[in-house]
Amino acid sequence: MADAPPPLTPLDESWERALCVVAHPDDLEFGAAAAVARWTGQGKSIVYCMVTSGEAGIDGMDPDECRRVREEEQRRSAEVVGVDTVEFLGEPDGVLEYGVGLRAAITAVVRRHRPEIVITGNFRDTWGGANLNQADHIATGRAVVDAVRDAGNRWIFRDQVEGGGLEPWGGVRQVWAFGSPLSGHGVDTTDTFDAGVASLEAHRAYIDGLGWEHFDGREFLEGHARQAGQRMGVAFAAAFEVFPMGWGD
Ligand SMILES: [Zn+2]
């Protein structure tokens, strides 16, 4: 018998404001929405920022129409877990490039919302095993970690500070990446699991457009949540890789 995976350390929940930055509408719903529902239920404030609008995500739908449909689905999906601010950066879906431009755009969002925790998706090369990650996810996650540091330095993207109406913000303590194969932390999502499922199901046009036969959102989420739950001694949990952003952590 294989060794049981190591226990997950509970995430720090002593914060008030988080910002989620992901590449596509639906990314958060495939791994973090139930956790978001838990935190908004505790009175925390969470903002969503989508780097693209996922406009290249539905084979049978033109990107202009798709952008509109997917932004609307994302707003509904956010509402279900208690998030009322959803921003779209309008970067190009599928061909996102890591670089200074992307870092600047995310830095501005961090400076505007001044979060203590920033949440993004897995940006490792794989999901564990042989399944390769997608290029937009990797570009986004790397840019998020860099933008969090950039945001605190007034001399980086200084036009945002000098005349741009923003202040530097160095208050992000940690970046959390859900779905990472190197996740060592977790949070109990047993009580908010159903909200997470409903949040995924709000992406109806997208899920139908995938053409995956017999895709069942609940079943998919349950598999992952149960595995993470076992590592915390609870029914369901969400797992995250934690990147400390402060000095001396
Ligand atoms: Zn994605």
Boltz pocket constraint, residues with backbone or C-beta under 6 A from the ligand:
constraints:
  - pocket:
      binder: B
      contacts: [[A, 23], [A, 24], [A, 25], [A, 26], [A, 27], [A, 134], [A, 137]]
      max_distance: 6.0
